[in-house]
Amino acid sequence: MNRRLLGPVVPLALLGGFVVAAWGVTRWMHAHPVSGEELVSEIRRADVPPRFAWQSVDRRHWQASSLGTSEQTTTLVSLEPDGEGCPLGMVRAKGAFHSDTADGRMTGAIERLQDAACTDWISRDFPARCRTFDAEKIAESLAALPTTELDFCIDRFEYPNVVGQNPIIVVTFHEAEALCKKEQKRLCTENEWTFACEGEEARPYPYGYTRDESACVMDRPWRPFTENGLQPRDGEKARAELDRLWQGEPSGSRPKCRSPFGAYDTTGNVDEWTRSVNPTGYSSILKGGYWGPVRARCRPSTRAHGEDFIDYQQSFRCCAEAAPASDSTTASGSSDKNL
């Protein structure tokens, strides 16, 4: 199968470590082929102006203009304090994480536990989405499971971690690692990312137990991609493809899309690279989903893409080690109590 064909199919269909074949999408793509040259040609013939001003970054990545973010929103989010013991622009995630491993591998058990506590399914079919979870039932089920203490810093926003700016996209796993290292940080592990999203309660959504379509950038209609539309990455064809597909928003545009530790946009907006905790398989794991019709929960992962895979909705955020904090202040306390 063509490598680009896996782009939107797997992020939509591979969730929580389980493959669901999105054959309807695949059939549509075979019935409606579009080449990159045809796309650029059609845009030029129609004299369609670009929707965004696009900046090429290092001749590899792209970033859309940030028009549309309200000054009130960015001011509100910007006033939040950094995590104690963390570098500038990072929050601290500290506490008991409900690990989900057996023999060193992820099992999906906690996601299934959450599914069992769903009281109102929007749809059990692809893409499966739950409107409301029973918080008490989840808490009771989690009480019998072991936890692992975690303590680290994580970027408040998706890279470049600047409120009011759109995330930088079209980034491979290895490039994300290099960009974090350049800032004296590192790429987050999938467990760190999950904990920063769900908190100690293992919330299904970063904002709680009831799905809120307005809280994060999600549930936007899927747009079919162009075959080889991002090759070469630095050029008019790639810019035109991204301008047509882009449905994300600048960091901090959705104040309610906030995790218990103060990380924004962990679900929705763009996919985020993390490092797998599994001893075998790809090191590259995508978390959080993106703006399309996906589950947009903290636990699901996309595990089918190699370290050099690129697509239009891929970004990341960085993690770092935390300096010792005072015993009287936790990361969640330092974030929430100062709002």
Backbone torsions as a table, in degrees:
resi	resn	phi	psi	omega
1	MET	NA	143.0	-179.1
2	ASN	-62.3	138.5	-175.2
3	ARG	-61.8	-36.9	-179.8
4	ARG	-70.9	-27.4	-179.6
5	LEU	-63.1	-27.5	179.0
6	LEU	-72.1	-14.8	-173.5
7	GLY	-49.7	-73.2	-177.1
8	PRO	-80.3	-23.2	-175.5
9	VAL	-66.9	-47.9	-175.8
10	VAL	-71.7	-44.9	177.4
11	PRO	-57.9	-32.5	177.6
12	LEU	-77.3	-33.6	-169.2
13	ALA	-103.0	-24.3	-176.9
14	LEU	-99.2	97.9	-175.2
15	LEU	-131.1	137.9	178.8
16	GLY	67.0	20.6	177.1
17	GLY	83.4	6.4	-179.1
18	PHE	-118.4	131.3	-176.6
19	VAL	-84.3	128.1	172.8
20	VAL	-123.4	119.6	-174.2
21	ALA	-75.0	117.6	178.8
22	ALA	-89.3	70.8	-173.1
23	TRP	-67.3	-29.1	178.6
24	GLY	-61.0	-43.1	178.2
25	VAL	-63.8	-43.5	-178.7
26	THR	-62.3	-44.3	179.3
27	ARG	-61.5	-39.4	179.8
28	TRP	-61.1	-43.4	-178.4
29	MET	-64.2	-38.7	178.9
30	HIS	-68.7	-31.4	-178.9
31	ALA	-82.5	-18.0	-176.9
32	HIS	-131.6	63.9	-179.3
33	PRO	-68.7	139.4	177.3
34	VAL	-135.4	128.6	177.5
35	SER	-95.6	159.3	178.3
36	GLY	-61.7	-39.7	179.6
37	GLU	-64.0	-40.1	178.6
38	GLU	-64.0	-38.8	179.8
39	LEU	-61.8	-50.7	-179.3
40	VAL	-62.5	-39.8	179.9
41	SER	-63.0	-43.5	179.4
42	GLU	-64.0	-40.7	-179.8
43	ILE	-63.5	-42.2	-179.4
44	ARG	-67.7	-41.0	-179.8
45	ARG	-64.1	-38.4	-179.5
46	ALA	-82.0	-8.0	-178.3
47	ASP	53.7	46.4	-179.1
48	VAL	-82.8	120.5	178.1
49	PRO	-72.3	150.5	177.9
50	PRO	-64.1	147.6	178.8
51	ARG	-78.2	-27.5	-177.0
52	PHE	-132.9	158.0	168.1
53	ALA	-88.8	121.9	-175.0
54	TRP	-106.8	135.4	177.2
55	GLN	-110.4	126.7	174.2
56	SER	-82.8	131.2	-176.8
57	VAL	-114.0	117.0	178.9
58	ASP	57.9	23.3	178.7
59	ARG	60.1	20.3	178.9
60	ARG	-129.6	-46.1	-171.4
61	HIS	-106.4	170.3	-178.8
62	TRP	-136.3	152.4	175.9
63	GLN	-141.8	128.3	178.7
64	ALA	-80.7	160.0	175.5
65	SER	-62.7	162.5	-173.7
66	SER	-110.3	27.4	179.7
67	LEU	-65.6	141.1	174.8
68	GLY	108.7	-12.0	177.4
69	THR	-81.9	124.6	-176.6
70	SER	-72.8	144.1	178.6
71	GLU	-63.0	-35.1	179.6
72	GLN	-62.5	-42.9	-179.3
73	THR	-64.9	-48.5	-177.3
74	THR	-65.8	-33.0	177.7
75	THR	-67.0	-43.6	179.9
76	LEU	-59.5	-49.1	-177.9
77	VAL	-68.9	-36.9	-177.9
78	SER	-66.2	-23.3	-178.0
79	LEU	-76.1	-13.4	-179.6
80	GLU	-67.7	141.0	-177.7
81	PRO	-76.1	154.2	172.2
82	ASP	-71.9	159.6	178.0
83	GLY	-68.7	141.4	179.2
84	GLU	-61.8	130.4	179.8
85	GLY	79.8	11.5	-177.6
86	CYS	-113.0	152.3	174.0
87	PRO	-61.4	164.5	-178.9
88	LEU	-54.8	132.6	175.9
89	GLY	83.2	9.4	-179.8
90	MET	-117.4	153.4	175.2
91	VAL	-112.4	160.4	-176.4
92	ARG	-103.8	130.2	176.6
93	ALA	-111.3	110.5	-175.1
94	LYS	-137.6	130.1	177.3
95	GLY	152.4	-160.7	-174.8
96	ALA	-95.6	116.6	-179.8
97	PHE	-98.5	133.5	176.8
98	HIS	-82.7	95.5	-177.8
99	SER	-68.6	152.8	-173.9
100	ASP	-133.3	60.4	-176.7
101	THR	-132.2	152.9	172.2
102	ALA	-143.7	125.8	-175.1
103	ASP	57.0	34.5	176.9
104	GLY	80.5	3.9	-177.6
105	ARG	-119.1	148.9	175.5
106	MET	-67.2	139.5	-176.4
107	THR	-111.5	-21.7	-175.3
108	GLY	80.5	8.5	-174.4
109	ALA	-64.2	-39.9	-176.7
110	ILE	-72.2	-35.4	175.4
111	GLU	-64.1	-39.2	176.5
112	ARG	-67.0	-36.6	175.4
113	LEU	-60.0	-43.5	177.5
114	GLN	-63.6	-45.0	179.6
115	ASP	-57.1	-38.3	-179.7
116	ALA	-66.8	-19.3	-179.8
117	ALA	-97.3	6.6	178.1
118	CYS	-73.2	126.9	-179.5
119	THR	-102.9	-9.4	-176.5
120	ASP	-152.8	96.7	179.7
121	TRP	-82.7	128.7	169.3
122	ILE	-69.9	-45.6	177.4
123	SER	-160.7	134.2	173.7
124	ARG	-89.0	-14.9	178.0
125	ASP	-84.4	168.8	-179.8
126	PHE	-64.4	132.2	-9.1
127	PRO	-83.8	120.7	-176.4
128	ALA	-61.4	129.7	-177.9
129	ARG	-141.4	134.8	178.9
130	CYS	-107.8	132.8	179.5
131	ARG	-81.0	-43.1	-174.2
132	THR	-139.2	133.7	174.9
133	PHE	-109.1	150.1	176.0
134	ASP	-84.4	104.7	-175.7
135	ALA	-62.9	-39.7	-179.2
136	GLU	-66.4	-39.7	179.5
137	LYS	-65.3	-40.7	177.0
138	ILE	-62.5	-44.9	-179.3
139	ALA	-62.0	-41.8	179.4
140	GLU	-64.1	-41.5	-179.8
141	SER	-68.4	-38.2	-178.7
142	LEU	-71.5	-26.5	-174.8
143	ALA	-59.6	-27.0	-177.4
144	ALA	-90.1	-2.4	-175.7
145	LEU	-99.7	151.0	179.4
146	PRO	-73.0	158.6	177.2
147	THR	-127.5	162.1	177.2
148	THR	-125.3	134.0	178.6
149	GLU	-77.2	127.0	176.7
150	LEU	-122.4	149.0	179.5
151	ASP	-156.7	108.4	-176.1
152	PHE	-159.4	172.2	175.9
153	CYS	-110.3	147.2	178.9
154	ILE	-140.7	144.7	178.7
155	ASP	-56.6	139.4	178.8
156	ARG	-66.2	-33.8	-177.1
157	PHE	-127.4	169.4	173.9
158	GLU	-67.2	151.2	-176.0
159	TYR	-56.2	132.3	17.8
160	PRO	-91.3	20.8	173.7
161	ASN	63.4	46.4	-180.0
162	VAL	-129.1	119.9	178.4
163	VAL	-60.7	136.7	180.0
164	GLY	87.9	-6.3	176.4
165	GLN	-107.1	145.4	174.3
166	ASN	-71.0	149.9	175.3
167	PRO	-63.2	150.4	171.7
168	ILE	-80.8	133.0	-174.1
169	ILE	-123.0	178.4	-176.6
170	VAL	62.4	61.0	-176.1
171	VAL	-127.4	130.6	175.1
172	THR	-80.5	167.3	177.8
173	PHE	-59.3	-47.6	-179.0
174	HIS	-63.9	-37.6	178.2
175	GLU	-67.7	-37.3	176.4
176	ALA	-62.9	-42.4	176.9
177	GLU	-59.1	-44.7	-177.8
178	ALA	-65.9	-38.9	-179.8
179	LEU	-68.5	-37.1	174.9
180	CYS	-65.3	-44.1	-179.4
181	LYS	-61.7	-35.5	178.7
182	LYS	-60.7	-28.5	178.7
183	GLU	-96.4	15.0	-178.1
184	GLN	58.9	38.4	175.1
185	LYS	-125.6	-166.2	178.0
186	ARG	-148.1	161.5	175.5
187	LEU	-71.0	139.9	-178.8
188	CYS	-69.4	148.9	168.2
189	THR	-76.7	161.5	179.7
190	GLU	-63.4	-34.0	178.3
191	ASN	-67.9	-41.2	177.0
192	GLU	-61.3	-46.2	-178.9
193	TRP	-61.4	-45.7	-179.6
194	THR	-60.4	-44.6	-179.7
195	PHE	-64.5	-41.4	178.8
196	ALA	-64.0	-26.0	179.6
197	CYS	-82.9	-46.4	-170.0
198	GLU	-98.6	-21.7	-178.2
199	GLY	75.5	-174.7	-176.8
200	GLU	-68.7	-21.0	-179.6
201	GLU	-81.8	-8.4	-175.1
202	ALA	57.0	50.9	178.2
203	ARG	-62.8	141.7	174.8
204	PRO	-63.7	-39.1	178.8
205	TYR	-115.5	150.6	-177.5
206	PRO	-60.3	-27.2	-176.9
207	TYR	-97.2	-1.8	176.7
208	GLY	146.8	-144.6	-170.5
209	TYR	-114.2	-4.5	179.2
210	THR	-117.4	125.0	-177.4
211	ARG	-65.7	127.7	-178.3
212	ASP	-123.8	105.4	-176.5
213	GLU	-64.7	-19.7	-179.7
214	SER	-92.2	-11.9	-175.3
215	ALA	-70.9	-45.1	-178.0
216	CYS	-122.9	167.5	-179.5
217	VAL	-81.6	99.0	-175.9
218	MET	-156.5	174.0	176.1
219	ASP	63.7	21.4	174.9
220	ARG	-82.8	148.8	-173.3
221	PRO	-63.0	141.6	179.2
222	TRP	-72.9	137.1	176.5
223	ARG	-112.9	127.0	-178.6
224	PRO	-62.9	134.3	-179.2
225	PHE	-81.5	167.7	179.3
226	THR	-97.4	132.3	178.2
227	GLU	-56.0	122.6	-179.6
228	ASN	58.1	27.5	-176.7
229	GLY	-67.4	-18.7	-179.3
230	LEU	-104.0	15.4	178.2
231	GLN	-116.9	122.1	-4.5
232	PRO	-72.6	158.7	-175.8
233	ARG	-67.5	-31.5	-176.4
234	ASP	-106.2	95.7	-179.3
235	GLY	175.9	175.0	-176.2
236	GLU	-65.0	-37.2	-179.3
237	LYS	-62.6	-45.4	179.3
238	ALA	-65.4	-40.7	179.5
239	ARG	-62.3	-43.9	-179.5
240	ALA	-64.1	-40.2	179.1
241	GLU	-63.8	-45.7	-179.4
242	LEU	-66.3	-38.3	-179.8
243	ASP	-63.8	-35.0	178.8
244	ARG	-73.2	-35.9	-173.2
245	LEU	-90.4	-28.0	-169.4
246	TRP	-61.3	126.4	174.8
247	GLN	-135.4	16.3	178.6
248	GLY	-79.8	179.0	-179.6
249	GLU	-135.8	159.5	178.2
250	PRO	-62.1	151.7	179.2
251	SER	-59.0	135.2	178.8
252	GLY	85.3	4.6	-179.6
253	SER	-70.1	-24.6	-177.8
254	ARG	-118.1	90.5	-177.1
255	PRO	-57.4	-28.0	-179.7
256	LYS	-76.5	-14.6	-179.3
257	CYS	-85.3	65.7	-171.3
258	ARG	-129.0	133.1	179.9
259	SER	-82.9	169.4	178.7
260	PRO	-58.4	-24.7	-179.2
261	PHE	-95.0	-4.1	178.2
262	GLY	96.5	17.4	173.8
263	ALA	-89.5	134.2	-176.4
264	TYR	-102.4	150.5	171.5
265	ASP	61.0	31.7	177.9
266	THR	-68.0	-32.7	173.4
267	THR	-108.8	144.2	-178.6
268	GLY	77.8	-174.6	178.5
269	ASN	68.8	-76.3	175.4
270	VAL	-140.4	153.9	171.7
271	ASP	-68.2	151.5	-178.6
272	GLU	-128.2	128.1	176.9
273	TRP	-69.6	138.1	169.7
274	THR	-138.2	169.7	179.0
275	ARG	-97.0	129.5	-178.1
276	SER	-65.4	146.7	173.3
277	VAL	-94.4	-5.3	179.0
278	ASN	-72.4	142.5	-179.0
279	PRO	-74.2	-18.6	179.2
280	THR	-129.3	169.5	-178.2
281	GLY	87.5	-173.8	179.9
282	TYR	-63.4	143.9	170.8
283	SER	-77.0	-21.0	-172.1
284	SER	-90.7	116.4	-179.4
285	ILE	-125.6	133.8	176.5
286	LEU	-99.3	136.3	-177.9
287	LYS	-126.3	153.1	167.8
288	GLY	94.0	-16.8	-174.8
289	GLY	69.7	-172.2	179.5
290	TYR	-140.4	-156.9	-172.0
291	TRP	-74.4	-11.4	-174.7
292	GLY	-78.8	-173.0	-178.0
293	PRO	-79.3	76.0	178.7
294	VAL	-123.0	178.2	-175.1
295	ARG	-69.2	-33.1	177.3
296	ALA	55.3	48.3	175.8
297	ARG	-116.2	169.6	-175.4
298	CYS	-75.3	-32.0	-172.6
299	ARG	-83.8	-39.8	-173.6
300	PRO	-59.4	152.4	-179.6
301	SER	-139.2	156.4	170.9
302	THR	-112.6	117.2	-170.5
303	ARG	-115.9	12.7	-170.1
304	ALA	-98.4	1.6	-173.8
305	HIS	-111.3	136.3	178.9
306	GLY	-75.5	175.4	-172.8
307	GLU	-68.1	-18.7	-178.9
308	ASP	-105.3	8.1	179.7
309	PHE	-71.5	140.2	175.0
310	ILE	-130.4	153.1	173.5
311	ASP	-158.3	175.5	-169.4
312	TYR	-75.3	-17.3	-173.8
313	GLN	-112.6	13.9	-174.1
314	GLN	-93.5	131.5	173.8
315	SER	-145.0	-152.3	-177.3
316	PHE	-174.2	174.0	165.3
317	ARG	-141.3	163.9	-173.6
318	CYS	-106.9	158.7	173.3
319	CYS	-121.1	168.3	178.4
320	ALA	-157.3	162.2	176.9
321	GLU	-73.1	146.7	-179.6
322	ALA	-98.6	139.2	172.4
323	ALA	-75.6	155.7	-179.2
324	PRO	-55.9	133.8	177.6
325	ALA	-107.5	160.8	178.6
326	SER	-65.3	146.8	-177.2
327	ASP	-63.8	-22.1	-175.2
328	SER	-85.0	-5.7	-175.5
329	THR	-129.3	121.1	173.9
330	THR	-97.4	168.0	-179.6
331	ALA	-62.8	-43.1	-178.9
332	SER	-66.0	-37.1	178.9
333	GLY	-66.5	-43.0	-177.4
334	SER	-67.0	-25.5	177.9
335	SER	-83.9	-53.3	-170.5
336	ASP	-73.2	-36.5	-173.0
337	LYS	-74.5	-12.4	-178.0
338	ASN	-101.4	7.1	178.6
339	LEU	-78.7	NA	NA
